[in-house]
Amino acid sequence: FSQGWLRPGQSSENRLHVTVSRGVRDIDEDKLKSFFEVFDSIDNNDRDAALNCAHSLAWNKPVLYDKSPSGRHTISLYNSDVTYLEIVSNDKTSGLQSFKIDTSAIHGKFIGDSWFGGCSWTADERYFAYVAMTKPIDKATYFTSDIFESNKYDFVDDWGEKNDGIVDLSLFVLDIQDQTVRTIGGIDSSKWTVGQPCFLNQNTQDNAPTSHVLVYTAWSTQPRKLGMIYCYQRSSKLFAVDISSMLTTDNGSVDIKYSHTMLTQGVAHSRSPRSSPDGKWLVFLGNEKGFSTHNGCCELFKMDSHRIRSFFKSAEVNEVGLIEKVVAEVRNPLNSKESPSGEMLFPGLFLDQLPRQCFLSDNESVVLSSWWGSSETPLIVSLKDSSVTKLSGISPLSSKSDELAPHEIQKESCCSILDVCGDSLLMAVSSPVQPQQLCVFDCKSRQVIGRNSFISRFSIRKIKQKAVSTNIITTPSVTATTETTPAKSAPTDSEADISNLHAVVFKHEAAGVPFDSILLFPKTLVVDGMSVTSLPVVVVPHGGPHSITPTNFIASSAFLASHLQAAVLSVNYRGSIGFGHDSIESLPGKIGANDVADIMTALAAVERSCNLPDDANNSQQLPSLDMRRVCVVGGSHGGFLAAHLVGQYPDVFKAACMRNPVTNIPAMVTCADIPDWCFVEACGIDAYDFSSSQVPSVEQLVAMQQCSPVRYIDRVMAPTLICLGAKDRRVPYSQGLEYFQLLKSRSVETKLMVFPEDVHAIDRPASEAEQWVAIAEWIKKHV
């Protein structure tokens, strides 16, 4: 589910309406298709009622779609030959109305992602703020220009991987009543890139005249734009602007006297502003001191909205006492007298964004989803006493029945908050063995109001020879799809149902820092109709390195475990998010060492737990592992680790599959969109100067070389498959190409696959399916 909306019923406030946008990969057309799904309303007094899909429509998904807080208005933003807005209103008085506005003369393409994009409604739902590119200027050469000037070939800096062309952005406000669009001027695009607009709601206890203050995030463009996606430490601040006068005039200009005001001078990485419905509080994410790694522990802050409004009534900005920290950074969740058993306590906040509407009805409680170990966990944060409460007991249904899944799956499931309405949460819930399901949860009663299970009968068909098809698994409410592609396997009509999969999370510790690993495996061991006694092992380290392999459903892992009848071991080594900030900072300067050691530690621990003596108690029904058949699959930093593992432990790993791997850091540092990664991860957390474009010293180049996988190239024996996206801006294509040539020249069996239109993720539907089938076949052949 890419988005979801939970809105009150217009006929009764006790009814809740659920709508979602769901993406389905279509291999034949190589497209990510979108479905807009509307569910029958449910009563907020229900308990575990069925969420039934009333209708599911394939739609030409707009760049951005949103519902107003009351549900009376919907708005769609489209980029096509022209950019235009489409508004549909359903009012009790005037009935159903709709209109379109062509914005091509006002701005360039709309920005609809959750990072640079975002949108916001005023409380009265008259005004709607959004983000779009500034109107592009005409390009000319000396031979086409009327004034003999050239700009067609001028270099324009953007925000790197997956943000091609994101250069100058502006904020815009739609007046639904007048059907006009105004530009918020006064933003210096040479210094800042803006996004994430948020209107301050009017304080219900404030008798002052209505004012419209817009808060937004601005990222510094100085000294240059670095890659933004997955990089949460880019310098950013919150600004505010009072646009009340602009909305009452025809010229669309901002009063210069009360121009844009920086709110968070003393907080690094400020982002994700959210206003409480009663207008009292503004909350946001940031980190007071900041960090240099691409991800880290967030802190939650609050500001008095009345204080922000007062800035625009005086010539001075008094920041004293304006910002209060609600949730502080957590260094190590194990270092606590409250946890004598060694159980990991609250590890701090690790999340991309706050939910669009994150306040409960008391306006003093904020709900969010954050990584707690390997699980995305819903939390309630009190603005009164800074307490953090974990919401537990929310889990997907079993794939076999309507009963809850086994205990460890309940405990280790992932819950992502899609929307909030009053005290009810709309969430997407999944586990390693269960695809996403919708769940509506009541925070007051701490009970599930309703849930659906339309993909609880999801299964993965074995690949058939000379068959290219999309398997359709139909249930009473909706249709889900899985993809297949050709392979050398013998034809078979059998199904490898994911209900046969089982998952167990293992807890580890190194140097006082916790980390996890997740073992996914088939419970019934049958290969080609024959029962087997032990499973091969596929080790899958995640990329980043400061990210995580979650305890949710990952189609590629389920495919490998089911299709290969293998145990898939995902290791969240030290440096992963969700384990406190000490874990993050323990890895820079030690990549290729600590992360490799943790993988080997986890592999040994899992082997000890699985390969028990015949008379030992195997209460978790763990499989027997064949340690003679171990391989590794990884992408990006996971590919970096795969190359390290086959080089450092050539006798352990019998095959490797690498997706856009980092292999030679000195050769990457000057041509990637993340040069800071090369400095920080190879040389330490203080190695990069973000205030200048840095040239590595000889000593730094040596350190980068010492932790690069090419250092061990002469020891590699494992047959190696390398998959590359030719348009990758994160890890240069040359990294994998060089590694392939080095292996080939040393007579190591290797194969290189290049996807010409793919970027770092290799996530075009046809490419993604092709590479995972190729990976499975490579493992089948060599392990």
Secondary structure, DSSP 4 states (H G I P E B T S, - for coil): --EEEEEE-SS-TTEEEEEEEEEEEETTTTEEEEEEEEE--EETT-SSEE--EEEEEE----SEEEE-TTSSEEEEEEESSSEEEEEEEEETTTEEEEEEEE-TTT-S-B--SSSS--EEE-TTS-EEEEEEEPPPPPP--TTT-TTS---TT-------TT-TT---EEEEEEETTTTEEEEE----TTTEEEEEEEEPPPPTT--SPP--EEEEEEEE--S-PPP-TT-TTS-EEEEEEE-HHHHTSSS-PPPGGG--EE--TT-EEEEEEEE-TTSSEEEEEEESS--SSSS--BEEEEEEHHHHHHGGGSS----TTTEEEEE---S-TT--TT-TT-------B--S---SS-B-TTSSEEEEEEEETTEEEEEEEETTT--EEE-----PBPSSSSSBPPHHHHHT-EEEEEEEETTEEEEEEEETTEEEEEEEEETTTTEEEEE--TTTT-EEEPP-TT--EEEEEE-SS-EEEEEE---SSPP---EEEGGGEEEEEEEEEETTEEEEEEEEEESS-EETTEE-S-EEEEEEE-SSSS----SS--HHHHHHHHHHT-EEEEEE-TT-TTS-HHHHHTSTT-TTTHHHHHHHHHHHHHHHHHS--TTS--TT-PPPEEEEEEEEEEETHHHHHHHHHHHH-TTTEEEEEEES----HHHHTTTSS-HHHHHHHHH-TT---TTS-----HHHHHHHHHTSGGGGGGG--S-EEEEEETT-SSS-HHHHHHHHHHHHHTT--EEEEEETT--TT--SHHHHHHHHHHHHHHHHHH-
